[in-house]
Structures are given as C-alpha cells and as structure tokens.
Amino acid sequence: MFGSLTKLGLPDETLGLIKLQVRFLIISLVITAVVGLVFYLLEAIAGCKMAKSAQIKNPWLAFIPVANGWVYGTLAEKYKKKNGTKSARFGIILPVLEGIVLIETIALTIFTVISIKEITGYALDAVNTSSEMAPEQFMSLIPVIILYFALMAVAFAYAVVFFIALWRVYSSFDKSNATLYIVLSVIFTISVPIILFIIRNRKPEFDPHNNVPYFSGTFQE
C-alpha cells in the first residue's frame, strides 16, 4: 500500500506519520460504517413496524434506501390536521428529494475525484518544470462548485420537509412527547433512529384531534 510513498524518498519520520494517519483514517471509516449500519437498521426496523401498524402496503420498503422515504412519508400523510385534512404528499416529496440528493452526491464525488486528479497532475508538472500553474488549469473545479451549492440547496429543502414529516410521525405515535422528540432530532440528528425505534410499538393515532372542528371565526347553530 505504501510502496509508492517509499519511492518518493520521504524521510522515515514523515513516512511513518503518513502511514499512521492512513491507518487511523481506515479504522475511523470502518467504525463509522459499522455505526452507520446499526443506526440505519434501527430506523428501518422501526419504519417497517410502524408501517405494519398503520396498515401500509409493502412495509419492507423501509429497509431500502430512498424507498424508506416513501414509507415515512406515507406515515406522515396519514396524520390529520385540526380541520381533519391530511398532510401534504410527503410520500412523493421525500423520496424524490432524497433521490436527487443521492444522485448529486454521487456526481459531486465523481467530479471531485476527476478535478483532484487533473489539478494534481498539473501541480506535479509545474514542480518538475519549475513553473507556475495557470488559472485555466483550475477550471475543473467549476462543476464541483456548482454541484456543491446545488447539493446544499436540495439537501436543505429535504431536511425541512423531512423534519416536518417526522414531527407528524412522532405526533401520531407519541403525541405527548412529539415536540421534545423533534427538538432532539433537529439538534442531534443521530437521535432520530433511536427515537423511532423506541416508539415503534406504540399504537398510532393519526387523528389526534378526533376530527373536532376547530374555531374558524364563525358560529354555527
């Protein structure tokens, strides 16, 4: 793995530090992947159980990326507002936004790798020829920057819609603690799978207001 670094003729201290950093990075990535998988499974199990309680078809979709957005979105749709109307079409909006985020993330990763490779090549040539890099040699960064801001915009929209839908799910399965749950979820996103897993076995109440008409400003006799 470190053969190419050895050929660069780096000092032993520098080479040893690089090896240590690479090993630490690999271990960190493995731990992060394992923890991420555990939390993903907690959220998937919770979504599947909740979907079954709500009599939603194909609850197993909670285990599939992007499709799980449809499960939680459909759960949120069942929540009825004070006037008895259902929520927005979260079952469509969430998976669409999540799919766009996924595609843009993949595209950003690809263009970033390509850009780094090109700029690194230009930098090595500049070092070998003792010359300066030209501004146009950084042009490969343009699509990276555009994709980055596009990704941030869609990710922000997704986060807003997700937390609105999540509050409706919380309200349906544990109305008394829904506000506390959503505050914790916004501040500590990692708490979402844990909270969903805890309340998964509760009986859902999608009409917490029992369809009692709220005061609309007029009286009827």
VENHUWO-V883790 format. One record per backbone hydrogen bond with DSSP energy under -1.0 kcal/mol. NH is the residue of the N-H (numbers start at 1). CO is the residue of the C=O. E is the energy in kcal/mol with one decimal. If there is no record, write none. Layout:
nh=NH co=CO e=E
nh=NH co=CO e=E
This chain:
nh=6 co=2 e=-1.8
nh=7 co=3 e=-1.5
nh=9 co=6 e=-1.5
nh=15 co=11 e=-2.8
nh=16 co=12 e=-2.6
nh=17 co=13 e=-2.0
nh=18 co=14 e=-2.4
nh=19 co=15 e=-2.3
nh=20 co=16 e=-2.1
nh=21 co=17 e=-2.3
nh=22 co=18 e=-2.5
nh=23 co=19 e=-2.4
nh=24 co=20 e=-2.3
nh=25 co=21 e=-2.3
nh=26 co=22 e=-2.4
nh=27 co=23 e=-2.5
nh=28 co=24 e=-2.4
nh=29 co=25 e=-2.4
nh=30 co=26 e=-2.2
nh=31 co=27 e=-2.5
nh=32 co=28 e=-2.6
nh=33 co=29 e=-2.4
nh=34 co=30 e=-2.3
nh=35 co=31 e=-2.7
nh=36 co=32 e=-2.7
nh=37 co=33 e=-2.2
nh=38 co=34 e=-2.1
nh=39 co=35 e=-2.3
nh=40 co=36 e=-2.2
nh=41 co=37 e=-2.4
nh=42 co=38 e=-2.1
nh=43 co=39 e=-2.2
nh=44 co=40 e=-2.4
nh=45 co=41 e=-2.9
nh=46 co=42 e=-2.2
nh=47 co=43 e=-2.5
nh=48 co=44 e=-2.4
nh=49 co=45 e=-2.3
nh=50 co=46 e=-2.7
nh=51 co=47 e=-2.4
nh=52 co=48 e=-1.9
nh=53 co=49 e=-2.1
nh=54 co=50 e=-1.9
nh=55 co=52 e=-1.2
nh=56 co=51 e=-3.1
nh=61 co=58 e=-1.8
nh=62 co=59 e=-1.9
nh=63 co=60 e=-2.0
nh=64 co=61 e=-1.6
nh=67 co=65 e=-2.3
nh=68 co=64 e=-2.1
nh=69 co=66 e=-1.2
nh=71 co=67 e=-1.4
nh=72 co=68 e=-2.3
nh=73 co=69 e=-2.2
nh=74 co=70 e=-2.5
nh=75 co=71 e=-2.0
nh=76 co=72 e=-2.1
nh=77 co=73 e=-1.9
nh=78 co=74 e=-1.1
nh=79 co=76 e=-1.1
nh=80 co=206 e=-3.1
nh=81 co=85 e=-3.3
nh=84 co=81 e=-1.9
nh=90 co=88 e=-2.5
nh=92 co=89 e=-1.5
nh=93 co=89 e=-2.4
nh=94 co=90 e=-2.2
nh=96 co=92 e=-1.7
nh=97 co=93 e=-2.5
nh=98 co=94 e=-2.6
nh=99 co=95 e=-2.4
nh=100 co=96 e=-2.2
nh=101 co=97 e=-2.4
nh=102 co=98 e=-2.2
nh=103 co=99 e=-2.5
nh=104 co=100 e=-2.8
nh=105 co=101 e=-2.2
nh=106 co=102 e=-2.2
nh=107 co=103 e=-2.6
nh=108 co=104 e=-2.8
nh=109 co=105 e=-2.3
nh=110 co=106 e=-2.3
nh=111 co=107 e=-2.7
nh=112 co=108 e=-2.2
nh=113 co=109 e=-2.3
nh=114 co=110 e=-2.3
nh=115 co=111 e=-2.5
nh=116 co=112 e=-2.7
nh=117 co=113 e=-2.3
nh=118 co=114 e=-2.4
nh=119 co=115 e=-2.8
nh=120 co=116 e=-2.5
nh=121 co=117 e=-2.0
nh=122 co=118 e=-2.3
nh=123 co=119 e=-2.5
nh=124 co=120 e=-2.4
nh=125 co=121 e=-2.1
nh=126 co=122 e=-2.3
nh=127 co=123 e=-2.1
nh=128 co=124 e=-2.5
nh=129 co=125 e=-2.1
nh=131 co=126 e=-2.4
nh=137 co=134 e=-1.6
nh=138 co=135 e=-2.0
nh=139 co=136 e=-1.4
nh=141 co=138 e=-1.9
nh=142 co=139 e=-1.7
nh=145 co=141 e=-2.6
nh=146 co=142 e=-2.5
nh=147 co=143 e=-2.6
nh=148 co=144 e=-2.1
nh=149 co=145 e=-2.2
nh=150 co=146 e=-2.2
nh=151 co=147 e=-2.6
nh=152 co=148 e=-2.3
nh=153 co=149 e=-2.0
nh=154 co=150 e=-2.2
nh=155 co=151 e=-2.7
nh=156 co=152 e=-2.1
nh=157 co=153 e=-2.1
nh=158 co=154 e=-2.7
nh=159 co=155 e=-2.3
nh=160 co=156 e=-2.2
nh=161 co=157 e=-2.3
nh=162 co=158 e=-3.1
nh=163 co=159 e=-2.4
nh=164 co=160 e=-1.8
nh=165 co=161 e=-2.5
nh=166 co=162 e=-2.8
nh=167 co=163 e=-2.1
nh=168 co=164 e=-1.3
nh=169 co=165 e=-1.8
nh=170 co=166 e=-2.9
nh=171 co=167 e=-2.6
nh=172 co=168 e=-1.6
nh=173 co=169 e=-1.7
nh=174 co=170 e=-2.9
nh=177 co=174 e=-1.2
nh=178 co=175 e=-1.0
nh=181 co=177 e=-2.6
nh=182 co=178 e=-2.5
nh=183 co=179 e=-2.0
nh=184 co=180 e=-2.3
nh=185 co=181 e=-2.4
nh=186 co=182 e=-2.1
nh=187 co=183 e=-2.3
nh=188 co=184 e=-3.3
nh=191 co=188 e=-2.4
nh=192 co=189 e=-1.7
nh=195 co=191 e=-2.7
nh=196 co=192 e=-2.6
nh=197 co=193 e=-2.1
nh=198 co=194 e=-2.0
nh=199 co=195 e=-2.0
nh=202 co=199 e=-1.5
nh=205 co=172 e=-3.4
nh=210 co=207 e=-2.2
nh=212 co=209 e=-2.0
